[in-house]
């Protein structure tokens, strides 16, 4: 059963017993433990931790909320780095790939820094792009305990912390360590959760399993109010976990790929969780994006519980956990279809269905992000004179935009991307802050139009939307005539009046003559046409 929560109201809610959840965690802990003294803690709970659950509440650090308006940053936005921890939970080959383009922020104890440095250096990692945050940690699940980020009302990118849902004080301190290291504002809510059970769309829509209600002592309404007050989340989807596993994390079965695309796992009909997973897929296909349109739902086959949804998006690269089996290529192809132009990279590792690549790394946003927001153009069902591309562009650096480099690049089926035409955007005629617009011309024949948006600011940040590849839509070819141009000669005059009179006298049906759109062509349409001519 699903839970949809909006403005503090929840419907169709079904709770499970929290004691059952905790007992499941206790049960699976030995399967993952490597040291009874907690040198490497499991994804579940150690015997010692079972008696320390009370300290989770003590780990909280509640502050005032950030200044409004608040926007929660999504995984698929511009990132300057990625947070990992040593000893690593991912291979050095993954770290090497990350460090090609980004800063790798590595949490490490002072006594282990040399070992971490040697491990990465020997693997050929670009050490110029590695920075260390010194301090103790308990585990390598930086996704679960790492910082959540917002753009606050001051235009600052800030950490808004939560309390980690494991009794692990060292891990729980990672967000404040990152805020101190990067000199960013720090706030903290009193929500208890884990980052693997959360995804957001950039626009105030977020989702998780309904574990978010089970592990917080406050009421459901208070949980939702806290997400709005601290993270700017106005619509929250809390969903019964369809996998029915111990961890109940959304990244084990779903992922927002963009503000209008979502990936949901798929299993064969004989799979024990088939009905529940299909129910979730149907749910997302029938819920709306911020633009009031249904989500584009992509499915990735996980018949043997492969962790393909547990991927990591870092700018124009997608890191996908694979298992060297016959389904890997199909999984990578799904990502390529959903995110055309992105570099889709498969990596093996010590993955499990409930713990893979996404769990063990977390993006760090560009602190002076050049933000671009746009609702992609939908497929068309009739010819248009032009297709308006309306964009919000906001440089958080406040260094200023370079107007002549605010462009839309577009091309059609019979053109290559390198043959694209560019249009320089202008300020929107409406009084909308940071709004820019461009017009892609209509086409004489049916075609697919592909396009992307570019912006450049005075810091040298050059961003595109999407971050790789393009948007596309079906354009219908043909000439568009103004209302009243019945003879389609490009001019509305007395000849068109003669044409409409003949239509009325002959009882013909001509949609172009029904100027008032009442389904009847009569004297009222003639009068309307005369008024158009007279101005």
N, C-alpha and C positions, 0 to 999 in steps of 0.2 A: 504494500500500500504506500502511496506517495503523500508527501506533505508539501503543500505550497503555502508559503508565508509571505505576506505583503502588508506593510504598515501594521505589523504586530498581530495580524490575524492568521491563524493556522487552521487548515481544514483537512479532513480525512487523515487524522493523525492516529498512529498506533505506536505505543511504546513497548520496548522490550525491557526485560529485567536487567538493571545495571549489574546486579550481583552475578548474573549469568555471564555478562561480558567480561567482568573481572576474573571470574573463575576460568574462563577460556584463555585469557591472557596468562594466568598462572600456569595453566596446563601446557601451553606451547613454549613457555620460557626455556625449559631445558633443551628444546630442540635447537636453540640458537645460541645458547651460552657457550663461551669459550673459557671462562675462568670464573670460579665461584667467588673470587674476590672482586669481580667487576672490572677487571682490566679492560675487557671488551664486553660491554653490556649488550644484551639481546634486544631485538625489536619488541619482545614481550617483557616480562618482569622476572627479576631474579628472586630467589627465596628471601633474600634480605629486603628487597624492595616491597615485597608483599606486606611487610609490617610497617612500611613507611608511607603509605598512601596519604596519610594525614598531612604530610609536609607539602603536598602539592598546593594546598591553599596558602600555606605559609610562604611559598615562593613568589606569590603575586606582588606586583608593584604598581598600584593604581595611581594614575595622575589625572589631571584635568584632560579633557579631550582636545584634539588639535583645533585651531581656528577654522571656521567654515568659510566657504564650501570645501568639502573633502572629497577627493577622488582616489579610490583604491587602485593601485597600479597592478596591471595584469602581467602574466608571464611573457606574453608575446609583444611587449613594448620594448623600446630601446634599452639595452643593458650595457653597462660599462664593465661588469665583472661577474664572477660566479663564486659562491661560497662553498668550500669543501672543508674537510677536516682530516688531519693526520693522527693516527694511522688511517689510511684511505679506505673508503668503501667502494671506490671505482678504480679502474685500471689507470696506469700512467699513460697509456695510449689515449684514453679519453681526455685526461688532463692536458696532454700535449696538443690535442686538437683544440681544446678550449683556449689554451694560451696563445694560439696563433692570432687571435683577434681581440681577446679580452684580458682583463686583469684577473688572475686567479687569487682570491683571498683565502688563505689557508689558516684555519684555526689549529694551533699546535701548542703543546706545552714547551716551556723553555728548554727542558731537558731533551726534547725530541726534535728540535728545529734542525739540527745538523743532519739527522737521519732523514727527515722530510726533504731537505735540500738535496742530499745525495741521491735519494730515490728519484726525484724529478729530474735532476741534472743528468743522471746516468741514462734516463729514458729519452733524452733529447728535448725536454720541455724548454721553451723559451723563458729562461729565468728572469729576463728583464720584465716579464709580465706576471711575476709571482710576488705577492706581498704576504707577510705573516702577521696574524693577530695572535699575540701570545697569551696563553692562559689554558687552564685545564678544561677538558671536555669529558663527557661520559660515553659518547657514542658518535657514530658518523652520520646519523640521520639529520643532516643540516636542513633538509626540507621541513622536517617536523618541528624543529625548534628554532630555526633561523628567523630573521626579522621579516615582518610584513611592512610594506611601504605604502605611503599615500602622498599625493600632492595636496598640501593643506592650503588654507585660505590666504596665507602669506606668499603663496607661490613657491614654498620650500618643499623639497622632497624629504619626508620625515619618516622615522621609524615609529610605528604604532605597535607596541608589544602586546603579547598575550601571555598566559601562563601555560607552560608545557604540561601536557597531560601525563607525564611520567615523573616520579619523585627523583629527578635528576637536576640538582641545583646548578651544576657546572654547565650543562647544556642550556638550561634556562637562562643563563646570563649572556648567551651569545648575541641576542639582539642589542643589548645595551653596550656590549663590547664593540659591535660594529658601528653603532651610533657614535660612540666616543672616538673610534679610530677614524671614521670618515667626517667627524665634526658636523653631524646632522642633528636636527632637533629630535628629541626622544619623548614619546608619550607611551602610556601603557593603559590598556583596558583590563578589566577583571574577568575576561573570558578565559575559560580553560579549554584548550583544543590542541590540535597538531596540524601543521601546514599541509601534510599529505591529504587531509580531509577538507580541503578548501580550494575553490577556484573562483575567479572573478573575471568580469568581462571588460573592465576599464570604465564602465558607465554606471556603476552602482547596482549591478545584478550579480549575485553570488550564489554559490551552491555548495552543498556538502551532504554527507549522510546525516540522518537524524541523530547520530551520536552527539552532535553539537548540543542537543537538548538533554541527553542522558547524563553527560559528564559535567553539566553546570548545575549548581544548586539553586540558582535563580530561576524564576519562572520563564516559560517560553517567550512571553511578551517582553520580559526584561532582556533576554538574549538578543532578540531582534532589535530592541531599542538601542542596545549597546552597539550593535553592528552599525546602525545608522549614525549614532552619535560619534563614534570613534573612527569608522571606516567609510562613512558616506554611502552605506549600502541601503537602498530603499526597497529592493525586492530580493528576498532570500528564498531559495528553493532547498528545502531539507527533505531528503529522500531516504526511504528505507533502503539499506544497503542490499542490492540484488545478489551480491556474491555470497551472502550468508557466511562470512568468514569472521575470524576473531577480531580483525583490525578495523573493519568498517570505514575504510578510507576511500574517498571518491576517486583518487588517482589510480586505484586498482581496476576501475571499469569505465571511467569517463574523463574527458579533457576538453576544456574550451580551447579551440585553435585560433579563434579570432572573435571579434564582437558579434559575428553572425554564423559561426561554424562550431559544431561540437562533435567530438568523436566518442562513440559508445562501443564497447566490446560486443562481439557477436559469438554465439555458440550454436552447435547443432541442436535440433529439436529434441534429441534424446538426453541432452545435458540436464542435470538436476536443477539448474538455475535458469533454464531457458525461458520459462514464462515470466519470471521476475525481471530478467534482463530485457526482454521484449517490451514489458510494461514500461520500463524506464525509457527505452528508445522512443516509444510512442508518446510518452509524457513530454520529452524534449521537443519532438516534432510538432507538438500541439501547444507549446508555450511560445511566447513572443520575445524577440530581441528588444533592445532599447528603442529600435525604430518601428516597433509594432508589426514586425514580420516574423513568420515562423523560422526557427533555427534550421539551418542546413545540417542535417544529421548524416555523418559518415560512420560506417561500421567497419571494424577490423576483426577478422576471424581469430578467435582464441579458443579453439575446440579443446585443447589440452591445457587450458588456463595459462597460456603464455602472457607475459606482462607487457604486451605491446602498447597499452594505453599509458604506461608508466614512463613516458618519454619526457624529454626536456627541450624546450624551445629557447635558444639563445640567439637573438637577432635573426639572421638569415639561415641559421643552421638548426636542424632538428636531430637530437641525439636519441636514437630509438634502441631499447634493449632487445636483443635478438638471442636465439638459442641454438643457432646452427642446425635448424630443422627445415623441413620442406615448406613451412608456412612463412618463413621470414621474408622472402621476396614479395609475397602478396601483401604482407603487412607494410613493408616499405613503399609499395606501390600505392596503397591507400593514402599514406601521408603525401606522396608526390601528387596524387590527384587532388587532394584537399588543399594543398599548399604549393601550387605550381610556381616553379622558379626557386624554391627553397632547396638548400642542400640537405638531403636526407641521408643520415649517417647511422648505420647499424653497428652496435658494439655488443660483444658478449661480456659476461661477467658472472658473478655469483648470484644471479637473479633468482627470485622466487615469484610466484604469482602475486604475493602480497608485499613484495619488497624488491624494487629494482632501481633503475637509474634516477628517476625523478625523485625518489625518496632520499637520495644521497648527495644531492647538489641543489643549489638555489641561486637564481639570478639576482644580481645587485643592479638596480636601475641606474641609468645615466643621471647623475645628480643635477645636471643642467640640460635636461632633456629638451629636444625640439619636438614638441607634441603636434601630431597631425591627426585630425579626426574627420571621418567621411563615411557617409552611408552609400555603399556601392549602388550603381544604377542597375535596376532590375531588367530582365528580358522584356522586350517591347512586343505589343501585339498590333501596332499600327505605325505608319510612317510618321516621322517627326521632322520639323525643320532643323532642330538641333537637340543636343542632350547636355543639360546643364550639370556641371561638376561643381558642387558646393562643398567647401572645405573650411574647417577651423584649424588655424595654424597659430601656435603659441610657443614662443621661445622662453623657457624658464630661466635661461641665462640673462634675459633682459638686455642682451647686447644689441638686439635689433635684427630684423629680417632684411635680406637682400632682395628687394622687390623684383628685380629682373630675373631672379633665379627661382621664383615661385611659379612652377610650370606643371602642366598636364601633358604627358606624352601619350599618344594614341596611334593605333594602327589597326588594320582589318585583316581578314583571312588571306587576302591576296598580297599582303605585305609581310616582310620580316620585321622582327622587333627592332633591328638596327636601321630600318627604314622608317621608323616612327616619325610622326609629325609632332611638333611641340607648340603649345599655346601658353603664353604668359598670362597668369591669372591677374585679375583686378579685384579691387575691394568690392564686396557685395553691395548692391544698391540698398538692401535693407540695413537698418541700424542694428547690426549684430556684431558684437566685439570679436575681433580676430578672424572675421569671415572673409574668404576669398572665393572667387568663382571663375570658371572658364566654360566655354561652349564648344563641344565637339559637334561638327557639322553633320546634318542628316545625310543619308546615303541613297543613291539612286537604285541600288539593288540590295536584296537581303544579304546580310553578312553578320559575322561576329566581330564586334568592336572590342579590342583589348586596350587597357590604359592603366597608367599609374601616375602618382602625384609626387612631385619633388619639391623640397624646400631647403633653403640654405640660410644660415644666420651668420652674424658677424664673428662668431667664435670659430667658424669653419665647419660646423656641424652640417653635414649634408644628409638629409633623411628622405626616404621614400615611403610611400604607403601604397600597397603593402610593402613590407620591408624587403621582400624579394618577389620577383614575378610580377603579376598584374591582376587586375579585375577584368572580367569580361561579361558581355551581355549580347543578346540577340537583337540586332537592329533590323527593322523592316524597311525595305527600299521603297522608293516612290517619291513623287512630288507632293508636297503639302500645300493646299490652296487655302486662302483666307475664306472665312465664312462669307457667303454671298457671291463668290466668284464661280457661278454655276457653269459658265462656258469655259472655265479654266484657261483663260488667256492672260492671267496675271493682273487684270484690272477689273475693278468692280464699277460698273457703269450701267447705262440704260439698256445695253444688250443683255445684261443679266436679269433686268426687270422683265424684258420680253421673254426670256427663257423660263422664268418662274411662272409668269402668267400662262404660258403654254402648258406647263406641267399641271397647273391647277385646272385649266380648261379640259385637258385630255385625261384627267384623273390618273396621271402617272404617279409612280412611287419613286422618289429620288431623295435619298437621305440628305444630300447637300442642300435641297430646297426646304427642308424642315428646320428652319432657322431658329425657331423657339423650342425645338425638341419636345413637342407635345404629341408626336406620332401622327399628326394630321397636317397636310399641306393645304393651306387655304389663304384667304385674304389677309389674315394676321401675319403670315410669313411675307406676303408682298409688302405690307406696310413696314415691317421690320427691315426689309431690304432697302426700301426707299429711304428710311431713316439712316441706314448705314451709309448710303451714298451722300445724303445731305449732311452727314457728320453730326 
